[in-house]
Amino acid sequence: MKKRSSLCKLLCAVLAIALMLSGTAAFAASDEASGEASSETALEVPGTPEVIPEGLEIDWTVRYTYAELEDQVEALAEAYPEISTLYSIGTSWQERDLWCLEITNQEISEEDKTGIAVIGPIHGGEREAASCAMYFAWWMLLNSDTEYVQNLLDNYIIYVIPSINPDGYEQSFVINTRQNLRPRDLNGDGVVFSDPYNDIDGDGFIATLYSGTADMEPESPYNLPEGMVEFGTESSDWDGNGILGDDPRNSGIDLNRTFDYQWGRYDIETDVLDDVSLVGSITTTNGTGPATEPEVQAVQQFLQTHELNALTVLHTGEQSVLYPWCYRAYDETEEDDAEIPFMAETAAAMAEAASEGTGRDFYSSSSYDDYPTTAELIDYAYGKFNIHAYTIEVYCSGTGEYSWGDTLPEATWVFYTQEELAEMGVDVENLQNADGVTLAEDEGLWFYTSSRNQMVNTAAEDQDVMVEGIRDAILVMIESEPSGAGYQLPAYMQ
């Protein structure tokens, strides 16, 4: 993660205050435009609803499955039919719907309203991001009788999409994964996903396996005792080839590297990055072509058919607000970069709001300056349609700078003898790793379970605080709009 100097922090704070003041003015102006009396003071942002309708009680400290998210968003739409509409924008590889909850005052014409999208995680395991998206929809609807939210409903169309990678989201309840579930035959045996991970020792988690003897004292996968060798991932060896977990449920594709904008820009000859290994990591996760994945196709079609001024896509892994470009640095001489300074100011204000709302530090940055990537959603949105686009990284576990400050479980190492492995159903006689190494007579397997893998069913500490703070950041983005030239549909798409 990137560090900011004290001067940079001060500048961000000044920009945040300036932008929030301008946002207040814009909000008052929108009141006047809609026939309401304008006010010199900002409307009060409501907090957590005091009265919660039956069936809409949601515990924001809990991690929910995708099916539970579907139930929640359906219940919201049923409870507030006059201001919300629920529909699917597409389906995933495993035929899960990508739901969109459209929120607005349906009695007022959409012609003069500003479109805003709040998009949940594109990376499967970043599930706190889905909770933040869901909370924003829940908060808006349950506070729809307040003056502040009524003003939003009158002047904006808010689209909330809880997740755009539902298959990866659901798989992350087994083991954390960024990827979608495009069918893949990783071990080449002719059967897709023929050796998925499962919990064979019954502790509730998926471990990485290492061969060794009982007297070894491993401390870290990055500093293994001499003679200890990686031996696969916890699995029942469903395909019977002796290698545990060698054909898991993942695609090898990062959806946020596969949008149809600057796809495949980096290669070994591209003089953009100093770190060639980073180039390699991008080109090995961007699939076989732009927009090959149904989830990405659904999002692109949504952006082509919905006029938006701004959007945010929610992630975890940092605590930041990022803006275009992802693939290159800002260039003030480029016509395409004209609205990036506005996004930089808005992002700074959003980060400030997230910091104040959560009590944790957030920073803002150009996505490229944070780390270079290609074919990301926010570049596609801005580059194709002139949509002001932001990444909000809502949570970074641990206690480093710009992190949540939570306490994670200790990583564990557990040793099982060959006899104990056999009792778990492992065919010890045919057991080997991907390099063909077998177990010596005195060896067994060490099961290493990381802190992260132990969190697959547990929400982040203070997630209820997180969702409220991210709401505040989203509201800063909304109040900054409309601004600039607005949505522009390319001629070839018309």
C-alpha positions as CSV (number, residue, x, y, z in Angstrom):
1,M,0.0,0.0,0.0
2,K,1.1,3.5,-0.7
3,K,2.1,6.0,2.0
4,R,1.2,9.7,2.1
5,S,3.3,12.4,3.4
6,S,2.0,14.9,6.1
7,L,1.7,17.6,3.4
8,C,-0.3,15.2,1.1
9,K,-2.6,14.4,4.0
10,L,-3.1,18.1,4.7
11,L,-3.8,18.8,1.0
12,C,-6.4,15.9,0.9
13,A,-8.1,17.4,3.9
14,V,-8.4,20.8,2.3
15,L,-9.7,19.3,-0.9
16,A,-12.2,17.3,1.0
17,I,-13.6,20.3,2.8
18,A,-13.8,22.3,-0.4
19,L,-15.5,19.5,-2.3
20,M,-18.0,18.8,0.5
21,L,-18.9,22.5,0.6
22,S,-19.4,22.5,-3.2
23,G,-21.4,19.3,-2.9
24,T,-23.7,21.0,-0.4
25,A,-24.2,23.9,-2.8
26,A,-25.0,21.5,-5.6
27,F,-27.5,19.7,-3.4
28,A,-29.2,22.9,-2.4
29,A,-29.4,23.9,-6.1
30,S,-31.0,20.6,-6.9
31,D,-33.7,21.3,-4.3
32,E,-34.4,24.6,-6.0
33,A,-34.5,23.0,-9.5
34,S,-37.0,20.5,-8.3
35,G,-39.3,23.2,-7.0
36,E,-38.3,23.0,-3.4
37,A,-37.0,25.9,-1.3
38,S,-33.3,26.0,-1.3
39,S,-31.4,26.2,1.9
40,E,-28.1,27.7,3.1
41,T,-27.5,24.7,5.2
42,A,-27.0,21.1,4.2
43,L,-29.7,18.6,4.9
44,E,-29.0,16.3,7.8
45,V,-27.8,12.9,6.8
46,P,-29.9,10.3,8.7
47,G,-28.2,7.6,10.7
48,T,-29.3,4.0,11.3
49,P,-33.1,3.8,11.0
50,E,-34.8,3.7,14.3
51,V,-37.8,1.7,13.1
52,I,-37.0,-1.4,11.0
53,P,-39.9,-3.0,9.2
54,E,-40.5,-6.7,9.9
55,G,-38.4,-8.9,7.6
56,L,-35.7,-6.3,7.0
57,E,-33.7,-6.8,10.2
58,I,-30.2,-7.3,9.0
59,D,-27.2,-7.9,11.3
60,W,-24.4,-5.9,9.7
61,T,-21.7,-7.8,11.7
62,V,-22.5,-11.0,9.9
63,R,-21.1,-12.5,6.6
64,Y,-23.9,-13.6,4.4
65,T,-24.0,-16.1,1.5
66,Y,-25.0,-15.0,-1.9
67,A,-28.4,-16.7,-1.6
68,E,-28.9,-14.7,1.6
69,L,-28.0,-11.5,-0.2
70,E,-30.6,-12.4,-2.9
71,D,-33.2,-12.8,-0.2
72,Q,-32.3,-9.5,1.4
73,V,-32.4,-7.5,-1.8
74,E,-35.7,-9.1,-2.9
75,A,-37.2,-8.3,0.5
76,L,-36.2,-4.6,0.1
77,A,-37.7,-4.4,-3.3
78,E,-41.0,-6.0,-2.1
79,A,-41.2,-3.6,0.9
80,Y,-40.6,-0.4,-1.1
81,P,-42.1,-1.0,-4.6
82,E,-42.9,2.7,-5.1
83,I,-39.2,3.7,-5.0
84,S,-37.3,0.5,-6.0
85,T,-37.2,-2.0,-8.8
86,L,-35.2,-5.2,-8.8
87,Y,-34.0,-6.9,-12.0
88,S,-31.1,-9.1,-13.2
89,I,-28.5,-7.5,-15.5
90,G,-27.1,-10.9,-16.5
91,T,-25.9,-14.3,-15.1
92,S,-22.7,-15.9,-14.1
93,W,-21.1,-19.1,-15.4
94,Q,-23.1,-21.0,-12.8
95,E,-26.3,-19.3,-13.7
96,R,-26.4,-17.0,-10.7
97,D,-28.2,-13.7,-11.3
98,L,-26.3,-10.4,-11.1
99,W,-29.1,-8.4,-9.3
100,C,-29.6,-4.7,-9.6
101,L,-31.8,-2.7,-7.3
102,E,-32.8,0.6,-8.9
103,I,-33.8,3.2,-6.4
104,T,-35.5,6.5,-7.2
105,N,-38.8,8.5,-6.9
106,Q,-40.8,6.8,-9.6
107,E,-43.3,9.7,-9.7
108,I,-40.7,12.1,-11.0
109,S,-39.5,11.9,-14.6
110,E,-36.1,10.3,-15.1
111,E,-35.2,12.9,-17.8
112,D,-33.4,15.3,-15.5
113,K,-32.1,12.9,-12.9
114,T,-28.5,11.9,-12.4
115,G,-27.5,8.2,-12.6
116,I,-25.2,6.8,-10.0
117,A,-24.1,3.1,-9.6
118,V,-22.8,1.4,-6.4
119,I,-21.3,-1.9,-7.5
120,G,-20.3,-4.7,-5.1
121,P,-17.3,-6.9,-5.4
122,I,-15.8,-8.1,-8.6
123,H,-13.4,-10.3,-6.7
124,G,-15.1,-13.2,-5.0
125,G,-13.6,-13.1,-1.6
126,E,-13.9,-9.4,-1.0
127,R,-17.2,-9.9,0.7
128,E,-17.1,-6.9,3.1
129,A,-17.6,-4.9,-0.1
130,A,-20.9,-6.7,-0.7
131,S,-22.1,-5.8,2.8
132,C,-21.2,-2.1,2.1
133,A,-23.2,-2.1,-1.1
134,M,-26.2,-3.9,0.6
135,Y,-26.1,-1.5,3.6
136,F,-26.3,1.5,1.3
137,A,-29.4,0.2,-0.4
138,W,-31.0,-0.8,2.9
139,W,-30.1,2.6,4.5
140,M,-31.6,4.5,1.6
141,L,-34.9,2.7,1.5
142,L,-35.4,2.5,5.3
143,N,-34.7,6.3,5.5
144,S,-36.8,7.2,2.5
145,D,-39.2,9.2,4.6
146,T,-36.4,11.7,5.6
147,E,-35.8,15.0,3.8
148,Y,-32.2,14.1,2.9
149,V,-33.1,10.8,1.2
150,Q,-36.2,12.2,-0.4
151,N,-34.0,14.7,-2.0
152,L,-31.8,11.9,-3.3
153,L,-34.8,10.0,-4.6
154,D,-36.1,13.1,-6.4
155,N,-32.8,14.0,-8.1
156,Y,-30.9,10.8,-8.7
157,I,-31.4,7.2,-9.9
158,I,-29.3,5.0,-7.7
159,Y,-28.4,1.5,-9.0
160,V,-27.0,-0.9,-6.4
161,I,-25.5,-4.2,-7.5
162,P,-24.5,-6.3,-4.5
163,S,-21.9,-8.4,-6.4
164,I,-20.8,-8.9,-10.0
165,N,-18.9,-12.1,-9.3
166,P,-21.5,-14.2,-7.4
167,D,-19.8,-17.6,-8.2
168,G,-16.5,-16.4,-6.8
169,Y,-18.3,-14.8,-3.8
170,E,-19.9,-18.2,-3.0
171,Q,-16.7,-20.2,-3.5
172,S,-15.0,-17.9,-1.0
173,F,-17.0,-19.6,1.7
174,V,-14.8,-22.6,1.0
175,I,-11.5,-20.8,0.4
176,N,-10.9,-17.2,-0.5
177,T,-10.7,-16.6,-4.2
178,R,-10.6,-13.5,-6.5
179,Q,-11.6,-15.4,-9.6
180,N,-14.8,-16.3,-11.3
181,L,-15.8,-19.9,-12.1
182,R,-15.3,-20.2,-15.8
183,P,-15.0,-24.0,-16.3
184,R,-11.3,-25.0,-16.3
185,D,-9.5,-28.4,-16.4
186,L,-6.3,-27.4,-14.6
187,N,-4.7,-30.8,-14.4
188,G,-5.6,-31.8,-17.9
189,D,-7.5,-35.0,-17.1
190,G,-10.5,-34.1,-19.3
191,V,-12.8,-33.3,-16.4
192,V,-13.6,-29.7,-15.3
193,F,-12.9,-29.0,-11.6
194,S,-12.1,-32.7,-11.0
195,D,-10.3,-32.1,-7.7
196,P,-12.0,-29.3,-5.7
197,Y,-10.8,-28.4,-2.2
198,N,-12.7,-29.8,0.8
199,D,-12.1,-30.1,4.5
200,I,-10.8,-33.6,5.2
201,D,-9.6,-33.1,8.7
202,G,-12.9,-31.5,9.9
203,D,-11.6,-28.3,11.3
204,G,-13.9,-26.2,9.1
205,F,-11.1,-24.7,6.9
206,I,-8.9,-25.5,3.9
207,A,-5.2,-26.0,4.6
208,T,-2.1,-25.9,2.4
209,L,-0.2,-29.1,2.8
210,Y,3.5,-29.7,3.4
211,S,5.4,-33.0,3.7
212,G,7.7,-33.4,6.7
213,T,8.3,-35.2,10.0
214,A,6.5,-34.7,13.3
215,D,9.6,-33.2,14.9
216,M,9.8,-30.3,12.5
217,E,8.8,-26.8,13.8
218,P,7.5,-24.8,10.8
219,E,6.8,-21.1,11.5
220,S,6.0,-19.7,8.0
221,P,5.4,-21.0,4.5
222,Y,8.1,-18.5,3.4
223,N,10.7,-19.9,5.8
224,L,10.3,-23.7,5.8
225,P,12.5,-26.1,7.6
226,E,15.0,-28.0,5.5
227,G,13.3,-31.0,3.9
228,M,9.8,-29.7,4.1
229,V,8.1,-29.5,0.7
230,E,4.7,-28.2,-0.4
231,F,2.4,-31.0,-1.1
232,G,-0.9,-29.6,-2.5
233,T,-4.1,-28.2,-0.9
234,E,-6.6,-30.0,1.3
235,S,-8.8,-32.2,-0.8
236,S,-10.2,-35.7,-1.0
237,D,-8.3,-36.4,-4.3
238,W,-11.6,-36.7,-6.1
239,D,-9.8,-37.6,-9.4
240,G,-7.7,-40.3,-7.8
241,N,-4.4,-39.1,-9.3
242,G,-2.6,-38.9,-5.9
243,I,-2.2,-35.1,-6.0
244,L,-4.4,-33.3,-3.6
245,G,-6.4,-30.3,-4.8
246,D,-4.8,-30.1,-8.3
247,D,-8.0,-29.1,-10.2
248,P,-9.9,-26.6,-7.9
249,R,-12.9,-24.5,-8.6
250,N,-11.3,-21.4,-10.0
251,S,-10.7,-20.0,-13.5
252,G,-7.3,-18.3,-13.2
253,I,-9.1,-15.2,-14.5
254,D,-9.3,-11.8,-12.7
255,L,-12.5,-10.2,-14.0
256,N,-11.1,-6.8,-13.2
257,R,-8.4,-7.3,-15.9
258,T,-10.8,-8.3,-18.7
259,F,-12.9,-5.3,-19.6
260,D,-12.9,-4.1,-23.2
261,Y,-10.6,-1.1,-22.7
262,Q,-6.8,-1.3,-22.9
263,W,-7.1,-5.1,-22.7
264,G,-3.6,-6.7,-23.0
265,R,-1.9,-3.4,-23.2
266,Y,1.1,-4.6,-21.2
267,D,3.4,-7.2,-22.6
268,I,7.1,-8.0,-22.2
269,E,8.1,-5.2,-24.7
270,T,5.8,-2.5,-23.2
271,D,8.0,0.2,-21.7
272,V,5.6,1.1,-18.9
273,L,6.5,-0.9,-15.9
274,D,9.9,-1.4,-14.2
275,D,8.8,-4.7,-12.7
276,V,8.6,-7.3,-15.5
277,S,7.1,-9.8,-13.0
278,L,4.1,-7.4,-12.6
279,V,3.6,-7.4,-16.3
280,G,3.5,-11.2,-16.2
281,S,1.0,-11.2,-13.4
282,I,-1.3,-9.0,-15.4
283,T,-1.1,-10.9,-18.6
284,T,-1.6,-14.3,-17.0
285,T,-4.9,-13.4,-15.3
286,N,-6.6,-11.4,-18.0
287,G,-8.1,-14.3,-19.9
288,T,-7.9,-15.1,-23.6
289,G,-9.5,-11.8,-24.8
290,P,-11.5,-8.7,-23.7
291,A,-14.9,-9.2,-22.2
292,T,-14.9,-13.0,-22.6
293,E,-16.7,-13.6,-19.3
294,P,-20.5,-13.4,-18.9
295,E,-20.2,-11.3,-15.7
296,V,-18.1,-8.7,-17.5
297,Q,-20.4,-8.7,-20.5
298,A,-23.3,-8.1,-18.2
299,V,-21.6,-5.1,-16.6
300,Q,-20.6,-3.6,-20.0
301,Q,-24.1,-4.0,-21.3
302,F,-25.5,-2.3,-18.2
303,L,-23.2,0.7,-18.7
304,Q,-24.1,0.9,-22.3
305,T,-27.8,1.1,-21.5
306,H,-27.9,3.2,-18.3
307,E,-26.8,6.8,-18.4
308,L,-24.6,7.3,-15.4
309,N,-22.6,10.3,-14.2
310,A,-20.6,8.4,-11.6
311,L,-20.1,4.9,-10.2
312,T,-18.0,3.2,-7.5
313,V,-17.0,-0.4,-7.4
314,L,-16.2,-1.7,-4.0
315,H,-13.2,-3.8,-3.1
316,T,-11.1,-4.9,-0.1
317,G,-7.4,-5.3,0.4
318,E,-6.6,-1.7,1.0
319,Q,-8.3,1.3,2.6
320,S,-8.3,3.8,-0.2
321,V,-10.3,5.6,-2.9
322,L,-8.8,5.2,-6.4
323,Y,-9.6,6.9,-9.7
324,P,-8.5,6.5,-13.3
325,W,-6.3,5.9,-14.9
326,C,-5.3,2.3,-14.0
327,Y,-3.2,1.7,-17.1
328,R,-1.2,5.0,-17.3
329,A,-0.3,8.1,-15.4
330,Y,-2.3,11.3,-15.7
331,D,-1.3,13.6,-18.5
332,E,-2.7,17.2,-18.3
333,T,-2.0,17.6,-22.1
334,E,-4.4,14.7,-23.0
335,E,-8.0,15.7,-23.9
336,D,-9.1,12.4,-22.4
337,D,-7.7,13.4,-19.0
338,A,-9.8,16.6,-18.7
339,E,-12.0,15.4,-15.8
340,I,-9.4,13.5,-13.9
341,P,-8.5,16.5,-11.6
342,F,-12.2,16.6,-10.6
343,M,-12.1,12.9,-9.8
344,A,-8.9,13.3,-7.8
345,E,-10.6,16.0,-5.6
346,T,-13.7,13.9,-5.2
347,A,-11.7,10.8,-4.3
348,A,-9.8,12.8,-1.7
349,A,-13.1,14.0,-0.1
350,M,-14.5,10.4,-0.2
351,A,-11.4,9.1,1.5
352,E,-11.7,11.8,4.2
353,A,-15.3,10.9,4.7
354,A,-14.5,7.2,5.0
355,S,-11.7,8.0,7.5
356,E,-14.0,10.1,9.7
357,G,-16.9,7.6,9.4
358,T,-14.9,4.5,10.3
359,G,-12.3,5.9,12.6
360,R,-9.6,4.3,10.4
361,D,-7.3,5.9,7.9
362,F,-8.1,5.9,4.2
363,Y,-6.0,7.5,1.4
364,S,-6.8,8.5,-2.2
365,S,-4.7,8.0,-5.3
366,S,-4.7,7.6,-9.0
367,S,-5.1,3.8,-9.5
368,Y,-2.0,3.7,-11.7
369,D,0.1,5.4,-9.0
370,D,-1.2,2.9,-6.5
371,Y,-0.3,0.0,-8.8
372,P,-0.6,-0.3,-12.6
373,T,-3.2,-2.6,-14.2
374,T,-5.1,-2.8,-17.4
375,A,-8.7,-3.4,-18.5
376,E,-10.2,-2.5,-15.2
377,L,-13.9,-1.6,-14.7
378,I,-13.2,2.1,-13.7
379,D,-11.0,2.7,-16.8
380,Y,-13.7,1.1,-19.0
381,A,-16.4,3.3,-17.5
382,Y,-14.4,6.6,-17.8
383,G,-12.6,5.8,-21.0
384,K,-15.7,4.6,-22.9
385,F,-18.5,6.7,-21.4
386,N,-17.0,9.6,-19.5
387,I,-18.5,8.2,-16.3
388,H,-16.7,9.5,-13.2
389,A,-15.5,6.2,-11.8
390,Y,-14.0,5.3,-8.4
391,T,-12.7,2.2,-6.6
392,I,-13.4,2.2,-2.9
393,E,-11.2,-0.3,-1.1
394,V,-13.3,-0.7,2.1
395,Y,-11.1,-2.9,4.3
396,C,-7.5,-4.0,4.9
397,S,-7.1,-6.5,7.7
398,G,-4.3,-6.3,10.2
399,T,-2.6,-3.6,12.0
400,G,-0.3,-1.8,9.5
401,E,-0.7,1.7,8.1
402,Y,-4.0,2.2,6.4
403,S,-5.4,-1.0,7.9
404,W,-8.5,-1.8,10.0
405,G,-6.5,-2.6,13.1
406,D,-8.4,-5.8,13.8
407,T,-7.1,-9.0,15.5
408,L,-7.0,-12.0,13.2
409,P,-6.7,-15.6,14.4
410,E,-3.2,-17.1,14.6
411,A,-2.1,-19.2,11.6
412,T,-2.0,-22.9,12.6
413,W,0.3,-25.8,11.8
414,V,-1.1,-29.4,12.5
415,F,0.8,-32.6,11.8
416,Y,-0.9,-35.8,10.7
417,T,0.8,-39.2,10.4
418,Q,0.3,-41.4,7.4
419,E,-2.0,-43.6,9.5
420,E,-4.1,-40.5,10.4
421,L,-4.2,-39.4,6.8
422,A,-5.5,-42.9,5.8
423,E,-8.3,-42.6,8.4
424,M,-9.3,-39.3,6.6
425,G,-9.7,-41.3,3.4
426,V,-6.3,-40.3,1.8
427,D,-4.7,-43.0,-0.4
428,V,-1.3,-42.6,1.2
429,E,0.4,-45.3,-1.0
430,N,-0.3,-43.3,-4.1
431,L,0.1,-39.8,-2.6
432,Q,2.5,-37.4,-4.3
433,N,2.9,-33.7,-5.0
434,A,2.8,-32.0,-8.4
435,D,6.5,-32.7,-8.9
436,G,6.0,-36.5,-8.3
437,V,7.6,-36.4,-4.8
438,T,6.2,-39.1,-2.5
439,L,6.2,-39.3,1.3
440,A,9.2,-41.0,3.0
441,E,8.4,-43.7,5.6
442,D,8.7,-41.4,8.6
443,E,6.9,-38.5,6.9
444,G,3.3,-37.2,7.2
445,L,1.7,-34.0,6.2
446,W,1.6,-30.7,7.9
447,F,-1.7,-28.8,7.5
448,Y,-1.0,-25.0,7.3
449,T,-4.2,-22.9,7.8
450,S,-3.6,-19.2,7.3
451,S,-5.4,-16.4,9.2
452,R,-7.2,-15.5,6.0
453,N,-8.4,-19.0,5.4
454,Q,-9.8,-19.1,8.9
455,M,-11.9,-16.0,8.2
456,V,-14.0,-17.6,5.4
457,N,-17.1,-17.6,7.5
458,T,-16.4,-14.7,9.8
459,A,-17.0,-11.0,8.9
460,A,-14.4,-8.4,9.7
461,E,-14.4,-6.9,13.1
462,D,-16.7,-3.8,13.4
463,Q,-18.2,-4.4,10.0
464,D,-21.2,-2.4,11.1
465,V,-19.0,0.6,11.5
466,M,-17.4,-0.1,8.1
467,V,-20.7,-0.1,6.2
468,E,-21.7,3.3,7.7
469,G,-18.3,4.9,7.0
470,I,-18.4,3.7,3.4
471,R,-21.9,5.0,3.0
472,D,-20.6,8.5,3.9
473,A,-17.9,8.1,1.2
474,I,-20.6,7.1,-1.4
475,L,-22.7,10.1,-0.4
476,V,-19.8,12.5,-1.1
477,M,-19.5,11.0,-4.6
478,I,-23.3,11.4,-5.2
479,E,-23.3,15.0,-3.9
480,S,-20.5,15.9,-6.3
481,E,-22.7,15.1,-9.2
482,P,-23.8,16.2,-11.8
483,S,-20.4,17.6,-12.9
484,G,-18.4,17.9,-16.1
485,A,-19.6,16.8,-19.6
486,G,-21.6,13.9,-18.2
487,Y,-22.3,10.5,-19.8
488,Q,-21.3,10.1,-23.4
489,L,-22.4,7.1,-25.4
490,P,-19.9,6.3,-28.2
491,A,-21.4,6.7,-31.6
492,Y,-20.6,3.2,-32.6
493,M,-22.8,1.9,-29.7
494,Q,-25.8,4.1,-30.5
